[in-house]
Amino acid sequence: VRWTFRTSEPAPGLRIWLCQAQLCHPLAQRRGETLRFTGPSATDPFRLRFQWSPEARHSDSLVISDAQLIVDYRQ
């Protein structure tokens, strides 16, 4: 699984996870890849989860855009 997304401004303190069913993988960067989801069906939905850390000072106008998720699979 590969992902990429952009933010309208730097977002220190923003926590991000890529999730499928009950499995969530923390994302340290706005672009990357993982083998963490190897095994489950590629038809199960994925979601990106975002959360501000409690101590984060953030803008109310942050925009997350251009999100893309690529799932490589074999039948």
Secondary structure, 3 states (H helix, E strand, C coil): CEEEEEECCCCCCEEEEEEECCEEEECCCCEEECCCCCCCCCCCCEEEEEEECCCCCCCCCCCEEEEEEECCCCC
